[in-house]
Amino acid sequence: MAAVAQQQYYEEAEGEQQGEEDMELTVAYQSLDLLQEHGVAANDIQKLNDAGFHTIESLAHATVRKLSEVRGLSEAKVVKLKDIVKQMVPMDFKTAADALEDRKSLVTLTTGSTELDKLLEGGIETGSLTEVFGEFRTGKTQLCHTLCVTCQMAVSEGGAEGKAIYIDTEGTFRPARLQGIAERFGMDPAVALENVAYARAHNSEHQSDLLKMAAAIMSQDRYALIVVDSATALYRTDYSGRGELSERQMQLAQFLRQLTRLAEEFGVAVFMTNQVVANPDGMSFAKDSTKPIGGNIVAHASTTRLRLRKGRGENRICTVYDSPTLPEADCQFAVGPSGICDATE
C-alpha cells in the first residue's frame, strides 16, 4: 500500500524564517515526465497520458493487466515500467509509529461551522472519501458549495490552499452561492469562482469520463477538493429494476474506486453526496426510517459517512454514521445566506 505521504496532496514542512516558523505546502505526487530520466521514451509517456495515467503514483497503483490495455505498450515495456515505478513510490510495510507521524500532517477543510468542525475533529479530511447523505433540504449541496470556497483558504484558517473540482449530476450547482460564501470569508469572489472547475454530468458513463478529465486537470495545478453531487443519482435512473441491479452496482463500484484512487494519488479531499430511500424494514414510527442508497458498495468505499437531518428552522443535525476514527455523535449547524454556519437558537 502506498505511503500516506504519497497519498497526500500537501506535506507540511517547518522552517525558520526571520525567527518565525512557516508552514509550506509541497506537491507530493510525481509527474510522468520524470520517467524520461529512467529511459522511458517520450511517445510512451504520451500514450500513458492519453490512457488516463498522469502521475507516477497512478502507474504504481495500477495492475499489470490494466497497464497492458494501454495501446502501443508491449508486455515487456509494462514489466519494465512497473520495476521503475516501484523504486520511485514506496509501497512496502512501515511501522504504526511512522503511519501515525504521517497522519499528523493531514490537512482538514473547515465546513464553516465551529460545532461541525469539532464533531469531525477539524473538518473534512484530505486523502480520503467522505460521504454525506440525507433527505432533500438537509444542507448537502450547501455544504458542497461552502467547501469549494474554504478549501482555497490558508491552512492556518482551515483551508488547504488549493482549487476545487465540482461534478454536478442533479443541476443544483449555483455560482452565485460561491460569491456570497467567498465574501463571508473575506475572499475575492471573482478569484474564488476562477478556482472552481465545474462540470455537469448527464449520464453515468459521462460521470466516469469526467473523473478521467479531473485527473488530467489535477496533474497540472494544485487542487484540494473533488465534489460529486450526487454520486448515485444517475445510476438510479440509468439502471432500473432488479434485472440491472448487479450491473449498476458493478459500475458504481468502479466509479467509487476511481474516486478513492484520486484521493490517494493527489491527496485531495473527496466529498460526495448520496440520496436516501425509505426503508421498508424500518418501523414507520422510527426516528429515521430512511437509508442511504448504494448498499454495501457505497458503505465500504466511504471512509467517513455523515447523516444529515432537518432540525428546527434553518438548523440541521449531522450524525457520524460510520468512521474509522470519529466516535458516533451528532451536532447542530445552520444553513444561511452565506453557506454553512453555526446553529441559531
C-alpha positions as CSV (number, residue, x, y, z in Angstrom):
1,M,0.0,0.0,0.0
2,A,1.3,3.4,-0.9
3,A,2.7,5.5,2.0
4,V,0.3,8.2,3.3
5,A,2.9,10.8,2.4
6,Q,2.4,9.8,-1.2
7,Q,-1.3,9.9,-0.8
8,Q,-1.3,13.4,0.4
9,Y,-1.5,16.3,-1.9
10,Y,0.1,18.5,0.7
11,E,3.0,18.0,3.1
12,E,3.7,20.3,5.9
13,A,7.3,21.3,6.4
14,E,8.5,23.6,9.2
15,G,11.3,26.1,8.6
16,E,12.6,29.1,10.3
17,Q,12.5,32.4,8.5
18,Q,13.3,35.7,10.3
19,G,12.9,33.9,13.6
20,E,9.4,32.6,12.8
21,E,8.2,29.1,11.8
22,D,6.5,28.9,8.4
23,M,4.4,26.1,7.1
24,E,5.0,25.2,3.5
25,L,2.8,23.0,1.3
26,T,4.5,20.9,-1.4
27,V,3.0,18.7,-4.0
28,A,3.6,15.1,-3.1
29,Y,2.7,13.3,-6.4
30,Q,5.3,12.9,-9.2
31,S,4.9,13.9,-12.8
32,L,5.2,11.2,-15.6
33,D,7.9,13.4,-17.2
34,L,10.3,12.0,-14.5
35,L,10.2,8.7,-16.4
36,Q,12.4,10.1,-19.1
37,E,15.3,10.2,-16.7
38,H,14.9,6.4,-16.4
39,G,15.0,5.8,-20.1
40,V,11.3,5.7,-20.9
41,A,10.6,7.2,-24.4
42,A,8.5,10.4,-24.7
43,N,6.0,8.8,-27.0
44,D,5.4,6.0,-24.4
45,I,4.7,8.7,-21.8
46,Q,2.3,10.3,-24.1
47,K,0.5,7.0,-24.6
48,L,0.1,6.7,-20.8
49,N,-1.2,10.2,-20.6
50,D,-3.8,9.5,-23.3
51,A,-4.9,6.4,-21.4
52,G,-5.6,8.4,-18.2
53,F,-2.3,7.9,-16.3
54,H,-0.9,11.3,-15.3
55,T,1.3,10.6,-12.3
56,I,4.0,8.1,-11.2
57,E,1.6,7.1,-8.4
58,S,-1.2,6.2,-10.8
59,L,1.2,3.7,-12.5
60,A,2.3,2.3,-9.2
61,H,-1.3,1.7,-8.1
62,A,-2.4,0.2,-11.4
63,T,-2.3,-3.5,-12.1
64,V,-0.1,-5.0,-14.8
65,R,-3.3,-6.2,-16.6
66,K,-4.6,-2.6,-16.6
67,L,-1.4,-1.2,-18.0
68,S,-1.2,-3.9,-20.7
69,E,-4.5,-2.5,-22.0
70,V,-2.7,0.8,-23.0
71,R,-2.4,0.8,-26.8
72,G,1.1,0.6,-28.1
73,L,2.7,-0.8,-24.8
74,S,4.1,-4.3,-25.0
75,E,4.1,-6.7,-22.0
76,A,7.9,-6.3,-21.7
77,K,7.5,-2.5,-21.6
78,V,4.9,-2.7,-18.9
79,V,7.0,-5.0,-16.7
80,K,10.0,-2.7,-17.1
81,L,7.7,0.3,-16.2
82,K,6.4,-1.4,-13.1
83,D,10.0,-2.1,-12.0
84,I,10.9,1.6,-12.4
85,V,7.9,3.0,-10.5
86,K,8.4,0.5,-7.6
87,Q,11.7,2.3,-7.0
88,M,10.1,5.7,-7.1
89,V,7.0,5.1,-5.0
90,P,7.3,3.4,-1.5
91,M,4.7,0.6,-1.3
92,D,6.2,-1.7,1.3
93,F,5.5,-2.1,5.0
94,K,6.1,0.6,7.6
95,T,5.7,0.8,11.4
96,A,2.5,2.0,13.0
97,A,4.6,4.8,14.6
98,D,5.6,6.0,11.1
99,A,2.0,5.8,10.0
100,L,0.9,7.9,13.0
101,E,3.6,10.6,12.1
102,D,2.3,10.6,8.5
103,R,-1.3,11.2,9.7
104,K,-0.2,14.2,11.8
105,S,0.5,16.1,8.6
106,L,-3.0,15.5,7.2
107,V,-4.9,18.7,6.3
108,T,-8.6,19.2,7.1
109,L,-11.0,21.5,5.4
110,T,-13.3,23.7,7.6
111,T,-17.0,23.3,7.0
112,G,-17.9,26.8,8.1
113,S,-19.5,25.7,11.3
114,T,-17.5,25.5,14.6
115,E,-19.6,22.7,16.0
116,L,-19.5,20.6,12.9
117,D,-15.7,21.0,12.7
118,K,-15.4,19.9,16.3
119,L,-17.5,16.8,15.5
120,L,-15.2,16.0,12.6
121,E,-12.1,16.7,14.7
122,G,-11.0,19.6,12.4
123,G,-13.2,19.3,9.3
124,I,-13.3,17.2,6.1
125,E,-10.2,15.1,5.9
126,T,-7.9,15.2,2.8
127,G,-6.7,12.0,1.2
128,S,-9.9,10.1,1.9
129,L,-13.6,9.8,0.8
130,T,-16.3,11.4,2.8
131,E,-20.0,10.7,2.1
132,V,-22.9,12.8,3.3
133,F,-26.5,11.6,2.9
134,G,-29.9,12.7,3.9
135,E,-33.3,13.8,2.6
136,F,-33.8,16.9,0.4
137,R,-33.3,20.3,2.0
138,T,-30.9,19.0,4.7
139,G,-27.9,21.0,3.6
140,K,-25.9,18.5,1.4
141,T,-25.5,20.8,-1.6
142,Q,-24.9,23.9,0.6
143,L,-22.1,22.0,2.4
144,C,-20.6,21.2,-1.0
145,H,-20.6,24.9,-2.0
146,T,-19.1,26.0,1.2
147,L,-16.2,23.5,1.0
148,C,-15.4,24.7,-2.6
149,V,-14.6,28.1,-1.0
150,T,-13.0,27.1,2.3
151,C,-10.5,24.7,0.5
152,Q,-8.9,27.7,-1.1
153,M,-8.1,29.4,2.2
154,A,-4.8,29.2,4.1
155,V,-4.0,26.1,6.2
156,S,-3.9,28.3,9.3
157,E,-7.5,29.3,8.5
158,G,-8.9,25.8,7.9
159,G,-8.2,25.5,4.2
160,A,-5.7,23.7,2.0
161,E,-4.6,26.4,-0.4
162,G,-5.9,24.5,-3.4
163,K,-8.6,24.6,-6.1
164,A,-11.8,22.6,-6.3
165,I,-13.5,20.3,-8.8
166,Y,-17.3,20.1,-8.8
167,I,-19.1,17.4,-10.6
168,D,-22.9,18.1,-10.6
169,T,-25.3,15.3,-11.5
170,E,-28.6,17.0,-10.4
171,G,-28.3,20.5,-11.8
172,T,-28.0,22.2,-8.4
173,F,-24.7,24.0,-8.7
174,R,-25.1,27.8,-8.2
175,P,-22.1,30.0,-8.8
176,A,-23.9,32.9,-7.1
177,R,-23.8,31.0,-3.8
178,L,-20.0,30.7,-4.1
179,Q,-19.8,34.5,-4.4
180,G,-21.7,35.0,-1.1
181,I,-19.6,32.4,0.7
182,A,-16.4,34.0,-0.6
183,E,-17.4,37.4,0.7
184,R,-18.2,36.0,4.1
185,F,-14.6,34.6,4.4
186,G,-13.0,37.8,3.1
187,M,-12.1,36.4,-0.3
188,D,-12.3,38.0,-3.8
189,P,-15.5,36.4,-5.3
190,A,-14.1,36.5,-8.8
191,V,-10.9,34.7,-7.8
192,A,-12.9,32.1,-5.8
193,L,-15.1,31.3,-8.9
194,E,-12.0,31.0,-11.1
195,N,-10.6,28.4,-8.7
196,V,-13.6,26.1,-9.1
197,A,-13.7,23.8,-12.1
198,Y,-17.3,22.8,-12.7
199,A,-18.9,20.1,-15.0
200,R,-22.5,18.9,-15.4
201,A,-22.7,15.1,-15.8
202,H,-25.6,13.9,-18.0
203,N,-25.3,10.1,-17.6
204,S,-23.4,7.6,-15.5
205,E,-20.8,7.0,-18.3
206,H,-20.2,10.7,-18.7
207,Q,-19.8,10.9,-14.9
208,S,-17.0,8.4,-15.0
209,D,-15.4,10.1,-18.0
210,L,-15.3,13.4,-16.0
211,L,-13.1,11.7,-13.4
212,K,-10.5,10.9,-16.0
213,M,-10.6,14.6,-17.1
214,A,-10.3,15.6,-13.5
215,A,-7.1,13.5,-13.1
216,A,-5.6,15.3,-16.1
217,I,-6.6,18.8,-14.7
218,M,-5.2,18.0,-11.2
219,S,-1.9,16.9,-12.5
220,Q,-1.4,20.4,-13.9
221,D,-2.2,22.5,-10.8
222,R,-2.8,22.4,-7.1
223,Y,-6.2,21.0,-6.1
224,A,-7.6,20.3,-2.7
225,L,-11.1,19.1,-3.2
226,I,-13.3,16.9,-5.5
227,V,-17.1,17.3,-5.0
228,V,-19.6,14.8,-6.6
229,D,-23.2,15.9,-6.0
230,S,-24.7,13.4,-6.1
231,A,-22.6,10.3,-6.7
232,T,-25.6,7.9,-7.1
233,A,-28.4,9.9,-8.8
234,L,-27.6,9.0,-12.4
235,Y,-27.0,5.3,-11.5
236,R,-30.5,5.2,-10.1
237,T,-32.0,6.4,-13.4
238,D,-29.7,4.7,-15.9
239,Y,-30.2,1.3,-14.3
240,S,-33.7,0.2,-13.3
241,G,-35.2,-2.9,-11.8
242,R,-33.7,-5.9,-10.2
243,G,-32.5,-7.3,-13.5
244,E,-30.0,-4.4,-13.9
245,L,-29.1,-4.2,-10.2
246,S,-25.9,-6.3,-10.5
247,E,-24.6,-4.2,-13.4
248,R,-25.5,-0.9,-11.6
249,Q,-23.6,-2.0,-8.5
250,M,-20.6,-3.1,-10.5
251,Q,-20.4,0.2,-12.5
252,L,-20.9,2.2,-9.2
253,A,-18.1,0.2,-7.5
254,Q,-15.7,1.1,-10.4
255,F,-16.7,4.8,-10.2
256,L,-16.1,4.8,-6.4
257,R,-12.7,3.0,-6.9
258,Q,-11.7,5.8,-9.3
259,L,-12.6,8.4,-6.6
260,T,-10.6,6.6,-3.9
261,R,-7.6,6.4,-6.3
262,L,-7.7,10.1,-6.9
263,A,-8.0,10.9,-3.2
264,E,-4.9,8.7,-2.5
265,E,-3.0,9.8,-5.6
266,F,-3.4,13.6,-5.3
267,G,-4.2,13.8,-1.6
268,V,-7.4,15.7,-2.2
269,A,-10.5,15.5,-0.1
270,V,-13.3,13.7,-1.9
271,F,-16.7,14.8,-0.8
272,M,-19.7,13.1,-2.3
273,T,-23.4,13.4,-1.5
274,N,-25.8,10.4,-1.6
275,Q,-29.6,10.1,-1.8
276,V,-31.8,8.2,0.6
277,V,-34.7,5.8,0.1
278,A,-37.5,4.7,2.5
279,N,-36.5,1.6,4.5
280,P,-39.4,-0.8,4.2
281,D,-37.9,-2.9,7.1
282,G,-37.9,0.1,9.4
283,M,-40.9,0.9,11.7
284,S,-43.0,3.8,10.5
285,F,-42.7,5.4,13.9
286,A,-38.9,5.2,14.0
287,K,-36.9,8.4,14.4
288,D,-35.4,8.0,10.9
289,S,-36.9,5.3,8.6
290,T,-34.6,6.1,5.6
291,K,-31.4,4.5,4.5
292,P,-28.7,5.6,2.0
293,I,-28.8,4.0,-1.4
294,G,-26.0,2.1,-3.0
295,G,-25.9,-0.7,-0.4
296,N,-22.6,-2.2,0.8
297,I,-20.7,-1.0,-2.3
298,V,-21.0,2.7,-1.2
299,A,-20.7,1.8,2.5
300,H,-17.3,0.1,2.1
301,A,-15.9,2.7,-0.3
302,S,-16.6,5.7,2.0
303,T,-14.1,6.3,4.7
304,T,-16.4,8.6,6.7
305,R,-20.2,8.6,6.4
306,L,-22.3,11.5,7.7
307,R,-26.1,11.6,8.0
308,L,-27.9,14.9,7.8
309,R,-31.4,15.6,9.2
310,K,-33.7,18.6,9.4
311,G,-33.8,20.5,12.7
312,R,-35.8,23.4,13.9
313,G,-36.0,26.3,11.4
314,E,-32.8,26.7,9.5
315,N,-30.9,24.3,11.8
316,R,-29.7,20.9,10.6
317,I,-28.4,17.9,12.6
318,C,-25.3,16.0,11.5
319,T,-24.6,12.5,12.8
320,V,-21.4,10.5,12.4
321,Y,-22.9,7.4,10.8
322,D,-19.6,5.5,10.2
323,S,-16.0,6.4,10.6
324,P,-12.7,4.5,11.5
325,T,-11.7,7.3,13.9
326,L,-14.6,9.5,14.9
327,P,-17.0,8.4,17.7
328,E,-20.7,8.2,16.9
329,A,-22.1,11.6,17.9
330,D,-24.1,14.4,16.4
331,C,-24.2,18.2,16.4
332,Q,-26.2,21.1,15.0
333,F,-25.4,23.6,12.3
334,A,-27.3,26.0,10.2
335,V,-27.8,26.8,6.5
336,G,-27.5,30.6,6.0
337,P,-27.3,33.0,3.0
338,S,-23.5,32.6,3.1
339,G,-23.3,28.8,3.3
340,I,-22.9,26.6,6.3
341,C,-22.7,28.4,9.7
342,D,-23.2,27.8,13.4
343,A,-26.7,26.8,14.6
344,T,-29.1,29.5,15.7
345,E,-31.1,29.3,19.0
